[in-house]
Structures are given as structure tokens and as C-alpha cells.
Amino acid sequence: MNSMTVQAAKHDLAQRTRCGLAYILAGVLLWTVFGVLGLALPDSPRNGLIYLFGAGLLWPLGLAIGAALKLDLFARGNPLAPLAGLLGGVQILFIPLMIGAYITTPQAVPWYLAVLVGAHLLPFTWLYESSAYMFCAVVTVAVAGLTGWLLPGMTYVVTPLAVAAVLASTTWLLARADAQRVLDATNTV
């Protein structure tokens, strides 16, 4: 067993995965595609199914982006890596809720999924010691709630594009923090 301290493990995990940047980028891409499909397929009964199946693409898409960025997404040897995997995979437990949403209120599927995404990102605030994740979690839930409430007929367009914008902002915040972390490491050498 690795004798790494929790603080050192968190720092190592953040450095090796760039604070999960690949999955946030995958989310930007996925939610943008959801929004474009909402424009292309207005009032289609397939829209809810696109979200149900499309959400399953996040993990493989994140892995592909991580490989392209040469990130160590599995962070083997880091004792917190399994926790990061569990936190990322916990959304699988919400599949029955999403199926129920699709069956009962298909027009609400985008904001249900967005609220779940936002809420599931909150623990990453602690794991990566990143205020960007706090921003993302809170603002994603707020944006999803507001778009679902104020624009119920536009949830397949407005909600995904708004969530993509929040995720893009989070990408920028994470990249800025990563650049600062690299600069700090360079200055201490």
C-alpha cells in the first residue's frame, strides 16, 4: 500500500489527470451536440432517448480526449484514484430516474440530467481542491433549474447549450488553475 498522505495523493491525482479536464471537455462536446440536435430535431419523440444513450458516451469520450491530451486518467498507484472512479461512475445509479423521467415527462429530461450532472460534480471540489468544480456544480444546477422552469418548451435547446457554456467556463477555470500550478512548481525548483 502506498504511504502517500491524503494531501499528496490529491495533488498527484490533480496533476496526473489535470483535475479531470478530459471529462469536462467531453461534457462540453456532448452537451453542445445535445443542443444542436435539439435545434435539428424540434419536438421529436427521440430527443429524450438521445439524452439517455448520449449520456453513456461521456466516459468513452472522456477517455479518448484524455488519451489525446496524454493524461493519466487512471492514475495507477494513487490511493485516491478508485475514489475518483467511483465518484465519476455514481451517475449510473440514476439510470432508473432518467428512464422514469423519459417515460413520464420527456420534455424535462435535459434539465433532470443537467441537475444530476451538476450535483455529481460537487465532491470533485474536495478531491481536486478546485473551486472550478464548486462553480460548475452550483451554476449547472441553477442554469438547469432556471431554463427548465422559465423556458419549459425550449429545454432541448436552451438547457444543453447553457450547460455546455458552464462546462466551457469550467474548462477555462481548470486550465487557468493548471497553468498556475505548473508555474508554481517551476518557481519552487
TIRO-2110 file (N, C-alpha, C; in Angstrom, 1 decimal):
// TIRO-2110
0.8, -1.2, 0.0, N, 1, A
0.0, 0.0, 0.0, CA, 1, A
0.9, 1.2, 0.0, C, 1, A
0.5, 2.2, -0.7, N, 2, A
1.2, 3.5, -0.9, CA, 2, A
1.1, 4.3, 0.4, C, 2, A
2.2, 4.8, 0.9, N, 3, A
2.1, 5.6, 2.2, CA, 3, A
2.0, 7.1, 1.9, C, 3, A
1.5, 7.4, 0.8, N, 4, A
1.2, 8.8, 0.4, CA, 4, A
0.2, 9.4, 1.3, C, 4, A
0.4, 10.7, 1.7, N, 5, A
-0.6, 11.4, 2.5, CA, 5, A
-1.8, 11.7, 1.7, C, 5, A
-2.9, 12.0, 2.3, N, 6, A
-4.1, 12.4, 1.5, CA, 6, A
-3.9, 13.6, 0.7, C, 6, A
-3.2, 14.6, 1.3, N, 7, A
-2.9, 15.9, 0.6, CA, 7, A
-2.0, 15.6, -0.6, C, 7, A
-1.0, 14.8, -0.5, N, 8, A
-0.1, 14.4, -1.6, CA, 8, A
-0.8, 13.6, -2.6, C, 8, A
-1.7, 12.7, -2.2, N, 9, A
-2.5, 11.9, -3.2, CA, 9, A
-3.4, 12.8, -4.0, C, 9, A
-4.1, 13.8, -3.3, N, 10, A
-4.9, 14.7, -4.0, CA, 10, A
-4.1, 15.5, -5.0, C, 10, A
-3.0, 16.0, -4.6, N, 11, A
-2.1, 16.8, -5.5, CA, 11, A
-1.7, 16.0, -6.7, C, 11, A
-1.2, 14.7, -6.5, N, 12, A
-0.8, 13.8, -7.5, CA, 12, A
-1.9, 13.5, -8.5, C, 12, A
-3.1, 13.3, -8.0, N, 13, A
-4.3, 12.9, -8.8, CA, 13, A
-4.6, 14.2, -9.7, C, 13, A
-4.6, 15.3, -9.1, N, 14, A
-5.0, 16.5, -9.8, CA, 14, A
-4.0, 16.8, -10.9, C, 14, A
-2.7, 16.6, -10.6, N, 15, A
-1.6, 16.8, -11.6, CA, 15, A
-1.7, 15.8, -12.7, C, 15, A
-1.9, 14.5, -12.4, N, 16, A
-1.9, 13.5, -13.5, CA, 16, A
-3.1, 13.5, -14.4, C, 16, A
-4.2, 13.9, -13.8, N, 17, A
-5.5, 14.0, -14.6, CA, 17, A
-5.9, 15.4, -15.0, C, 17, A
-5.0, 16.4, -14.6, N, 18, A
-5.3, 17.8, -14.9, CA, 18, A
-6.8, 18.1, -14.4, C, 18, A
-7.0, 17.6, -13.2, N, 19, A
-8.3, 17.8, -12.5, CA, 19, A
-9.5, 17.3, -13.3, C, 19, A
-9.3, 16.2, -13.9, N, 20, A
-10.4, 15.6, -14.7, CA, 20, A
-10.8, 16.4, -15.9, C, 20, A
-9.9, 17.2, -16.4, N, 21, A
-10.2, 18.1, -17.6, CA, 21, A
-10.8, 17.3, -18.8, C, 21, A
-10.4, 16.1, -19.0, N, 22, A
-10.8, 15.4, -20.2, CA, 22, A
-12.3, 15.1, -20.1, C, 22, A
-12.8, 14.9, -18.9, N, 23, A
-14.3, 14.6, -18.8, CA, 23, A
-15.1, 15.9, -18.9, C, 23, A
-14.6, 17.0, -18.5, N, 24, A
-15.3, 18.3, -18.6, CA, 24, A
-15.3, 18.6, -20.1, C, 24, A
-14.2, 18.4, -20.8, N, 25, A
-14.2, 18.7, -22.2, CA, 25, A
-15.2, 17.8, -23.0, C, 25, A
-15.2, 16.5, -22.6, N, 26, A
-16.2, 15.6, -23.1, CA, 26, A
-17.6, 16.1, -22.9, C, 26, A
-17.9, 16.6, -21.7, N, 27, A
-19.2, 17.2, -21.4, CA, 27, A
-19.5, 18.4, -22.3, C, 27, A
-18.5, 19.2, -22.5, N, 28, A
-18.8, 20.4, -23.4, CA, 28, A
-19.2, 19.9, -24.7, C, 28, A
-18.5, 18.9, -25.3, N, 29, A
-18.8, 18.4, -26.6, CA, 29, A
-20.2, 17.7, -26.6, C, 29, A
-20.4, 16.9, -25.6, N, 30, A
-21.7, 16.2, -25.6, CA, 30, A
-22.9, 17.1, -25.4, C, 30, A
-22.8, 18.1, -24.5, N, 31, A
-23.9, 19.0, -24.3, CA, 31, A
-24.1, 19.9, -25.5, C, 31, A
-23.1, 20.2, -26.2, N, 32, A
-23.2, 21.0, -27.4, CA, 32, A
-23.9, 20.2, -28.5, C, 32, A
-23.6, 19.0, -28.6, N, 33, A
-24.2, 18.1, -29.6, CA, 33, A
-25.7, 18.0, -29.2, C, 33, A
-26.0, 17.8, -27.9, N, 34, A
-27.4, 17.8, -27.5, CA, 34, A
-28.2, 19.0, -27.9, C, 34, A
-27.6, 20.2, -27.7, N, 35, A
-28.2, 21.4, -28.1, CA, 35, A
-28.4, 21.5, -29.6, C, 35, A
-27.4, 21.1, -30.4, N, 36, A
-27.6, 21.2, -31.8, CA, 36, A
-28.7, 20.2, -32.3, C, 36, A
-28.7, 19.0, -31.7, N, 37, A
-29.7, 18.1, -32.1, CA, 37, A
-31.1, 18.6, -31.6, C, 37, A
-31.2, 19.3, -30.5, N, 38, A
-32.4, 19.9, -30.1, CA, 38, A
-32.9, 20.9, -31.2, C, 38, A
-32.0, 21.6, -31.8, N, 39, A
-32.4, 22.6, -32.9, CA, 39, A
-32.8, 21.8, -34.2, C, 39, A
-32.0, 20.7, -34.5, N, 40, A
-32.2, 20.0, -35.7, CA, 40, A
-33.5, 19.1, -35.6, C, 40, A
-33.8, 18.6, -34.4, N, 41, A
-34.9, 17.7, -34.3, CA, 41, A
-36.0, 18.3, -33.3, C, 41, A
-36.6, 19.4, -33.6, N, 42, A
-37.5, 20.0, -32.7, CA, 42, A
-38.7, 19.1, -32.5, C, 42, A
-39.1, 19.0, -31.2, N, 43, A
-40.3, 18.2, -30.9, CA, 43, A
-40.3, 16.8, -31.3, C, 43, A
-39.1, 16.2, -31.4, N, 44, A
-39.0, 14.8, -31.8, CA, 44, A
-39.2, 13.9, -30.5, C, 44, A
-39.9, 12.8, -30.7, N, 45, A
-40.0, 11.9, -29.5, CA, 45, A
-38.7, 11.2, -29.2, C, 45, A
-37.7, 11.3, -30.1, N, 46, A
-36.4, 10.7, -29.9, CA, 46, A
-35.5, 11.5, -29.1, C, 46, A
-35.8, 12.8, -28.8, N, 47, A
-34.9, 13.7, -28.1, CA, 47, A
-34.5, 13.1, -26.7, C, 47, A
-35.5, 12.6, -26.0, N, 48, A
-35.2, 12.1, -24.7, CA, 48, A
-34.3, 10.8, -24.8, C, 48, A
-34.5, 10.0, -25.8, N, 49, A
-33.7, 8.8, -25.9, CA, 49, A
-32.2, 9.2, -26.3, C, 49, A
-32.1, 10.3, -27.0, N, 50, A
-30.8, 10.8, -27.4, CA, 50, A
-30.0, 11.1, -26.1, C, 50, A
-30.7, 11.7, -25.1, N, 51, A
-30.0, 12.0, -23.9, CA, 51, A
-29.7, 10.8, -23.1, C, 51, A
-30.6, 9.8, -23.0, N, 52, A
-30.4, 8.6, -22.3, CA, 52, A
-29.2, 7.8, -22.8, C, 52, A
-29.1, 7.7, -24.1, N, 53, A
-28.0, 7.0, -24.7, CA, 53, A
-26.7, 7.8, -24.9, C, 53, A
-26.9, 9.1, -25.1, N, 54, A
-25.8, 10.0, -25.3, CA, 54, A
-25.0, 10.2, -24.0, C, 54, A
-25.7, 10.2, -22.9, N, 55, A
-25.0, 10.3, -21.6, CA, 55, A
-24.0, 9.2, -21.4, C, 55, A
-24.4, 8.0, -21.9, N, 56, A
-23.5, 6.9, -21.8, CA, 56, A
-22.2, 7.0, -22.6, C, 56, A
-22.1, 8.0, -23.5, N, 57, A
-20.9, 8.3, -24.3, CA, 57, A
-19.9, 9.1, -23.5, C, 57, A
-20.3, 9.7, -22.4, N, 58, A
-19.3, 10.6, -21.7, CA, 58, A
-18.0, 9.9, -21.3, C, 58, A
-18.2, 8.7, -20.7, N, 59, A
-17.0, 8.0, -20.3, CA, 59, A
-16.0, 7.7, -21.4, C, 59, A
-16.5, 7.0, -22.5, N, 60, A
-15.5, 6.7, -23.5, CA, 60, A
-15.0, 7.9, -24.2, C, 60, A
-15.8, 9.0, -24.4, N, 61, A
-15.4, 10.2, -25.0, CA, 61, A
-14.3, 10.9, -24.1, C, 61, A
-14.5, 10.9, -22.8, N, 62, A
-13.5, 11.4, -21.9, CA, 62, A
-12.2, 10.6, -22.0, C, 62, A
-12.3, 9.3, -22.1, N, 63, A
-11.1, 8.5, -22.2, CA, 63, A
-10.3, 8.9, -23.5, C, 63, A
-11.1, 9.0, -24.6, N, 64, A
-10.5, 9.4, -25.9, CA, 64, A
-9.8, 10.8, -25.8, C, 64, A
-10.5, 11.7, -25.2, N, 65, A
-9.9, 13.1, -25.0, CA, 65, A
-8.7, 13.0, -24.1, C, 65, A
-8.8, 12.2, -23.0, N, 66, A
-7.6, 12.1, -22.1, CA, 66, A
-6.4, 11.5, -22.8, C, 66, A
-6.7, 10.5, -23.7, N, 67, A
-5.6, 9.9, -24.4, CA, 67, A
-5.0, 10.9, -25.4, C, 67, A
-5.8, 11.7, -26.0, N, 68, A
-5.3, 12.7, -27.0, CA, 68, A
-4.5, 13.7, -26.2, C, 68, A
-4.9, 14.1, -25.0, N, 69, A
-4.1, 15.0, -24.2, CA, 69, A
-3.0, 14.4, -23.4, C, 69, A
-2.8, 13.1, -23.6, N, 70, A
-1.8, 12.3, -22.9, CA, 70, A
-1.9, 12.5, -21.4, C, 70, A
-3.1, 12.3, -20.9, N, 71, A
-3.4, 12.4, -19.4, CA, 71, A
-3.4, 11.0, -18.9, C, 71, A
-3.0, 10.8, -17.6, N, 72, A
-3.1, 9.6, -16.9, CA, 72, A
-4.4, 9.5, -16.1, C, 72, A
-5.5, 9.2, -16.8, N, 73, A
-6.8, 9.3, -16.2, CA, 73, A
-7.0, 8.2, -15.1, C, 73, A
-6.3, 7.1, -15.2, N, 74, A
-6.5, 6.1, -14.2, CA, 74, A
-5.6, 6.2, -13.0, C, 74, A
-4.5, 7.1, -13.1, N, 75, A
-3.6, 7.4, -12.1, CA, 75, A
-3.3, 6.2, -11.2, C, 75, A
-2.8, 5.1, -11.9, N, 76, A
-2.5, 3.9, -11.2, CA, 76, A
-1.5, 4.2, -10.1, C, 76, A
-1.7, 3.6, -8.9, N, 77, A
-0.8, 3.7, -7.8, CA, 77, A
-1.2, 4.9, -6.9, C, 77, A
-2.1, 5.7, -7.3, N, 78, A
-2.6, 6.8, -6.4, CA, 78, A
-3.8, 6.2, -5.6, C, 78, A
-3.7, 6.3, -4.3, N, 79, A
-4.8, 5.7, -3.5, CA, 79, A
-6.1, 6.3, -3.6, C, 79, A
-6.2, 7.5, -4.2, N, 80, A
-7.5, 8.2, -4.4, CA, 80, A
-8.1, 8.0, -5.8, C, 80, A
-7.3, 7.3, -6.6, N, 81, A
-7.8, 7.0, -8.0, CA, 81, A
-9.1, 6.2, -8.0, C, 81, A
-9.2, 5.2, -7.2, N, 82, A
-10.5, 4.4, -7.1, CA, 82, A
-11.7, 5.3, -6.7, C, 82, A
-11.4, 6.2, -5.7, N, 83, A
-12.5, 7.1, -5.3, CA, 83, A
-12.9, 8.0, -6.4, C, 83, A
-12.0, 8.5, -7.2, N, 84, A
-12.3, 9.4, -8.4, CA, 84, A
-13.2, 8.6, -9.3, C, 84, A
-12.8, 7.3, -9.6, N, 85, A
-13.6, 6.5, -10.5, CA, 85, A
-15.0, 6.2, -9.9, C, 85, A
-15.1, 6.0, -8.6, N, 86, A
-16.4, 5.8, -8.0, CA, 86, A
-17.3, 7.1, -8.1, C, 86, A
-16.7, 8.2, -7.8, N, 87, A
-17.4, 9.5, -7.9, CA, 87, A
-17.9, 9.7, -9.4, C, 87, A
-17.0, 9.4, -10.3, N, 88, A
-17.4, 9.6, -11.7, CA, 88, A
-18.5, 8.6, -12.2, C, 88, A
-18.5, 7.4, -11.6, N, 89, A
-19.4, 6.4, -12.0, CA, 89, A
-20.7, 6.4, -11.3, C, 89, A
-20.8, 7.2, -10.2, N, 90, A
-22.0, 7.1, -9.4, CA, 90, A
-23.3, 7.5, -10.2, C, 90, A
-23.2, 8.2, -11.3, N, 91, A
-24.3, 8.6, -12.0, CA, 91, A
-25.1, 7.4, -12.6, C, 91, A
-24.4, 6.2, -12.7, N, 92, A
-25.0, 5.0, -13.2, CA, 92, A
-26.3, 4.7, -12.3, C, 92, A
-26.2, 5.0, -11.1, N, 93, A
-27.3, 4.8, -10.2, CA, 93, A
-28.6, 5.6, -10.5, C, 93, A
-28.4, 6.6, -11.3, N, 94, A
-29.6, 7.4, -11.7, CA, 94, A
-30.2, 7.0, -13.0, C, 94, A
-29.8, 5.9, -13.6, N, 95, A
-30.4, 5.5, -14.8, CA, 95, A
-31.9, 5.2, -14.7, C, 95, A
-32.3, 4.6, -13.6, N, 96, A
-33.8, 4.4, -13.4, CA, 96, A
-34.5, 5.7, -13.3, C, 96, A
-33.9, 6.7, -12.7, N, 97, A
-34.6, 8.0, -12.6, CA, 97, A
-34.7, 8.6, -14.0, C, 97, A
-33.7, 8.5, -14.8, N, 98, A
-33.7, 9.1, -16.1, CA, 98, A
-34.7, 8.4, -17.0, C, 98, A
-34.8, 7.1, -16.9, N, 99, A
-35.8, 6.3, -17.7, CA, 99, A
-37.2, 6.7, -17.2, C, 99, A
-37.4, 6.9, -15.9, N, 100, A
-38.7, 7.3, -15.4, CA, 100, A
-39.0, 8.7, -15.9, C, 100, A
-38.0, 9.6, -16.0, N, 101, A
-38.3, 11.0, -16.5, CA, 101, A
-38.7, 10.9, -17.9, C, 101, A
-38.0, 10.1, -18.7, N, 102, A
-38.3, 9.9, -20.1, CA, 102, A
-39.7, 9.4, -20.3, C, 102, A
-40.1, 8.5, -19.5, N, 103, A
-41.5, 7.9, -19.7, CA, 103, A
-42.6, 8.9, -19.2, C, 103, A
-42.3, 9.6, -18.1, N, 104, A
-43.4, 10.5, -17.6, CA, 104, A
-43.3, 11.9, -18.1, C, 104, A
-42.2, 12.5, -18.2, N, 105, A
-42.0, 13.9, -18.6, CA, 105, A
-40.8, 14.1, -19.5, C, 105, A
-41.0, 13.6, -20.8, N, 106, A
-39.8, 13.6, -21.7, CA, 106, A
-39.2, 15.0, -21.9, C, 106, A
-40.1, 16.0, -21.9, N, 107, A
-39.6, 17.4, -22.1, CA, 107, A
-38.7, 17.9, -21.0, C, 107, A
-38.7, 17.2, -19.8, N, 108, A
-37.8, 17.6, -18.7, CA, 108, A
-36.5, 16.8, -18.6, C, 108, A
-36.3, 15.9, -19.5, N, 109, A
-35.1, 15.1, -19.5, CA, 109, A
-33.8, 15.9, -19.5, C, 109, A
-33.7, 16.9, -20.3, N, 110, A
-32.5, 17.7, -20.3, CA, 110, A
-32.1, 18.3, -18.9, C, 110, A
-33.1, 18.9, -18.3, N, 111, A
-32.8, 19.5, -17.0, CA, 111, A
-32.7, 18.5, -15.9, C, 111, A
-33.3, 17.4, -16.0, N, 112, A
-33.1, 16.4, -15.0, CA, 112, A
-31.6, 15.9, -15.1, C, 112, A
-31.2, 15.6, -16.3, N, 113, A
-29.8, 15.2, -16.5, CA, 113, A
-28.8, 16.2, -16.1, C, 113, A
-29.1, 17.5, -16.4, N, 114, A
-28.2, 18.6, -16.0, CA, 114, A
-28.1, 18.8, -14.5, C, 114, A
-29.2, 18.6, -13.8, N, 115, A
-29.2, 18.7, -12.4, CA, 115, A
-28.3, 17.6, -11.8, C, 115, A
-28.5, 16.4, -12.3, N, 116, A
-27.7, 15.2, -11.8, CA, 116, A
-26.3, 15.4, -12.1, C, 116, A
-25.9, 15.9, -13.3, N, 117, A
-24.5, 16.2, -13.6, CA, 117, A
-23.9, 17.2, -12.7, C, 117, A
-24.6, 18.3, -12.5, N, 118, A
-24.1, 19.4, -11.6, CA, 118, A
-23.9, 18.8, -10.2, C, 118, A
-24.9, 18.1, -9.6, N, 119, A
-24.8, 17.6, -8.3, CA, 119, A
-23.7, 16.6, -8.1, C, 119, A
-23.5, 15.8, -9.2, N, 120, A
-22.5, 14.8, -9.1, CA, 120, A
-21.0, 15.4, -9.1, C, 120, A
-20.9, 16.6, -9.6, N, 121, A
-19.6, 17.2, -9.7, CA, 121, A
-19.1, 17.8, -8.4, C, 121, A
-20.0, 18.0, -7.5, N, 122, A
-19.7, 18.7, -6.2, CA, 122, A
-18.6, 18.0, -5.4, C, 122, A
-18.5, 16.7, -5.2, N, 123, A
-17.4, 16.1, -4.5, CA, 123, A
-16.1, 16.3, -5.1, C, 123, A
-16.0, 16.6, -6.4, N, 124, A
-14.7, 16.8, -7.1, CA, 124, A
-14.1, 18.1, -6.6, C, 124, A
-14.9, 19.0, -6.0, N, 125, A
-14.4, 20.2, -5.4, CA, 125, A
-13.4, 19.9, -4.3, C, 125, A
-13.7, 18.9, -3.5, N, 126, A
-12.8, 18.4, -2.4, CA, 126, A
-11.6, 17.6, -3.0, C, 126, A
-12.0, 16.7, -3.9, N, 127, A
-11.0, 15.7, -4.4, CA, 127, A
-9.8, 16.5, -5.2, C, 127, A
-10.2, 17.5, -6.0, N, 128, A
-9.2, 18.2, -6.7, CA, 128, A
-8.8, 19.5, -6.1, C, 128, A
-9.5, 19.8, -5.0, N, 129, A
-9.3, 21.1, -4.3, CA, 129, A
-9.4, 22.2, -5.3, C, 129, A
-10.6, 22.2, -6.0, N, 130, A
-10.8, 23.1, -7.1, CA, 130, A
-12.1, 23.9, -7.0, C, 130, A
-12.0, 25.2, -6.9, N, 131, A
-13.2, 26.0, -6.8, CA, 131, A
-13.9, 26.0, -8.2, C, 131, A
-13.3, 25.6, -9.2, N, 132, A
-13.9, 25.5, -10.5, CA, 132, A
-15.0, 24.4, -10.5, C, 132, A
-14.8, 23.4, -9.7, N, 133, A
-15.9, 22.3, -9.6, CA, 133, A
-17.0, 22.8, -8.8, C, 133, A
-16.8, 23.7, -7.8, N, 134, A
-17.9, 24.2, -7.0, CA, 134, A
-18.7, 25.2, -7.9, C, 134, A
-18.0, 26.0, -8.7, N, 135, A
-18.7, 26.9, -9.6, CA, 135, A
-19.5, 26.0, -10.6, C, 135, A
-18.9, 25.0, -11.2, N, 136, A
-19.6, 24.1, -12.1, CA, 136, A
-20.9, 23.5, -11.5, C, 136, A
-20.7, 22.9, -10.3, N, 137, A
-21.8, 22.2, -9.7, CA, 137, A
-23.0, 23.1, -9.4, C, 137, A
-22.7, 24.3, -8.8, N, 138, A
-23.7, 25.2, -8.4, CA, 138, A
-24.4, 25.8, -9.6, C, 138, A
-23.6, 26.3, -10.6, N, 139, A
-24.1, 27.0, -11.7, CA, 139, A
-24.9, 26.1, -12.7, C, 139, A
-24.4, 24.9, -12.8, N, 140, A
-25.1, 23.9, -13.7, CA, 140, A
-26.5, 23.6, -13.1, C, 140, A
-26.6, 23.4, -11.8, N, 141, A
-27.9, 23.1, -11.2, CA, 141, A
-28.8, 24.3, -11.4, C, 141, A
-28.2, 25.5, -11.1, N, 142, A
-29.0, 26.8, -11.3, CA, 142, A
-29.5, 27.0, -12.7, C, 142, A
-28.6, 26.8, -13.6, N, 143, A
-28.9, 27.0, -15.1, CA, 143, A
-30.0, 26.0, -15.5, C, 143, A
-29.8, 24.7, -15.1, N, 144, A
-30.8, 23.7, -15.4, CA, 144, A
-32.1, 24.0, -14.8, C, 144, A
-32.2, 24.4, -13.6, N, 145, A
-33.4, 24.7, -12.9, CA, 145, A
-34.1, 25.9, -13.6, C, 145, A
-33.4, 26.9, -13.8, N, 146, A
-33.9, 28.2, -14.4, CA, 146, A
-34.4, 27.9, -15.9, C, 146, A
-33.6, 27.2, -16.7, N, 147, A
-34.1, 27.0, -18.0, CA, 147, A
-35.3, 26.1, -18.1, C, 147, A
-35.3, 25.1, -17.2, N, 148, A
-36.4, 24.2, -17.1, CA, 148, A
-37.7, 24.8, -16.7, C, 148, A
-37.5, 25.8, -15.8, N, 149, A
-38.7, 26.5, -15.2, CA, 149, A
-39.2, 27.6, -16.1, C, 149, A
-38.2, 28.4, -16.5, N, 150, A
-38.6, 29.6, -17.3, CA, 150, A
-38.9, 29.3, -18.8, C, 150, A
-38.3, 28.3, -19.3, N, 151, A
-38.4, 28.0, -20.8, CA, 151, A
-38.7, 26.6, -21.0, C, 151, A
-39.8, 26.1, -20.4, N, 152, A
-40.1, 24.6, -20.5, CA, 152, A
-40.2, 24.1, -21.9, C, 152, A
-40.6, 24.9, -22.9, N, 153, A
-40.8, 24.5, -24.2, CA, 153, A
-39.5, 24.5, -25.0, C, 153, A
-38.4, 25.0, -24.4, N, 154, A
-37.1, 25.1, -25.1, CA, 154, A
-36.0, 24.3, -24.4, C, 154, A
-36.4, 23.4, -23.5, N, 155, A
-35.4, 22.7, -22.7, CA, 155, A
-34.4, 21.8, -23.6, C, 155, A
-34.8, 21.4, -24.8, N, 156, A
-33.9, 20.6, -25.6, CA, 156, A
-32.9, 21.4, -26.4, C, 156, A
-33.1, 22.8, -26.3, N, 157, A
-32.1, 23.6, -27.0, CA, 157, A
-31.4, 24.5, -25.9, C, 157, A
-32.1, 25.2, -25.1, N, 158, A
-31.5, 26.2, -24.2, CA, 158, A
-30.8, 25.5, -23.1, C, 158, A
-31.3, 24.5, -22.4, N, 159, A
-30.7, 23.8, -21.3, CA, 159, A
-29.3, 23.2, -21.7, C, 159, A
-29.2, 22.4, -22.8, N, 160, A
-27.9, 21.9, -23.1, CA, 160, A
-26.9, 22.9, -23.6, C, 160, A
-27.3, 23.9, -24.3, N, 161, A
-26.4, 24.9, -24.7, CA, 161, A
-25.9, 25.8, -23.5, C, 161, A
-26.8, 26.0, -22.5, N, 162, A
-26.4, 26.7, -21.3, CA, 162, A
-25.5, 25.9, -20.5, C, 162, A
-25.7, 24.6, -20.3, N, 163, A
-24.8, 23.7, -19.6, CA, 163, A
-23.5, 23.6, -20.3, C, 163, A
-23.5, 23.5, -21.6, N, 164, A
-22.2, 23.5, -22.4, CA, 164, A
-21.4, 24.8, -22.1, C, 164, A
-22.1, 25.9, -22.0, N, 165, A
-21.4, 27.1, -21.7, CA, 165, A
-20.8, 27.1, -20.3, C, 165, A
-21.5, 26.6, -19.3, N, 166, A
-21.0, 26.4, -18.0, CA, 166, A
-19.8, 25.5, -18.0, C, 166, A
-19.9, 24.4, -18.7, N, 167, A
-18.8, 23.4, -18.7, CA, 167, A
-17.6, 24.1, -19.5, C, 167, A
-17.8, 24.9, -20.5, N, 168, A
-16.7, 25.5, -21.2, CA, 168, A
-16.0, 26.5, -20.2, C, 168, A
-16.8, 27.2, -19.4, N, 169, A
-16.3, 28.2, -18.4, CA, 169, A
-15.4, 27.4, -17.4, C, 169, A
-15.9, 26.2, -17.0, N, 170, A
-15.2, 25.4, -16.1, CA, 170, A
-13.9, 24.9, -16.7, C, 170, A
-13.9, 24.6, -18.0, N, 171, A
-12.7, 24.2, -18.7, CA, 171, A
-11.7, 25.3, -18.6, C, 171, A
-12.1, 26.5, -18.8, N, 172, A
-11.2, 27.6, -18.8, CA, 172, A
-10.6, 27.8, -17.4, C, 172, A
-11.5, 27.7, -16.4, N, 173, A
-11.1, 27.8, -15.0, CA, 173, A
-10.1, 26.7, -14.6, C, 173, A
-10.3, 25.5, -15.0, N, 174, A
-9.4, 24.4, -14.7, CA, 174, A
-8.1, 24.6, -15.5, C, 174, A
-8.1, 25.0, -16.7, N, 175, A
-6.9, 25.2, -17.5, CA, 175, A
-6.1, 26.4, -16.8, C, 175, A
-6.7, 27.4, -16.4, N, 176, A
-6.0, 28.5, -15.7, CA, 176, A
-5.4, 28.0, -14.4, C, 176, A
-6.1, 27.3, -13.6, N, 177, A
-5.6, 26.7, -12.4, CA, 177, A
-4.4, 25.8, -12.6, C, 177, A
-4.5, 25.0, -13.7, N, 178, A
-3.4, 24.1, -14.0, CA, 178, A
-2.2, 24.8, -14.5, C, 178, A
-2.4, 25.9, -15.2, N, 179, A
-1.2, 26.7, -15.7, CA, 179, A
-0.6, 27.3, -14.4, C, 179, A
-1.4, 27.8, -13.5, N, 180, A
-0.8, 28.4, -12.3, CA, 180, A
-0.1, 27.3, -11.4, C, 180, A
-0.6, 26.1, -11.4, N, 181, A
0.0, 25.0, -10.7, CA, 181, A
1.4, 24.7, -11.3, C, 181, A
1.5, 24.7, -12.6, N, 182, A
2.7, 24.4, -13.3, CA, 182, A
3.7, 25.6, -13.0, C, 182, A
3.2, 26.8, -13.1, N, 183, A
4.1, 28.0, -12.8, CA, 183, A
4.6, 27.9, -11.4, C, 183, A
3.7, 27.6, -10.4, N, 184, A
4.2, 27.5, -9.0, CA, 184, A
5.2, 26.4, -8.9, C, 184, A
5.0, 25.3, -9.5, N, 185, A
6.0, 24.2, -9.4, CA, 185, A
7.3, 24.6, -10.1, C, 185, A
7.3, 25.3, -11.1, N, 186, A
8.5, 25.8, -11.8, CA, 186, A
9.2, 26.8, -10.9, C, 186, A
8.5, 27.6, -10.2, N, 187, A
9.1, 28.7, -9.4, CA, 187, A
9.7, 28.1, -8.1, C, 187, A
9.3, 26.9, -7.7, N, 188, A
9.8, 26.3, -6.5, CA, 188, A
11.0, 25.5, -6.7, C, 188, A
11.3, 25.2, -8.0, N, 189, A
12.5, 24.4, -8.4, CA, 189, A
13.7, 25.3, -8.4, C, 189, A
END
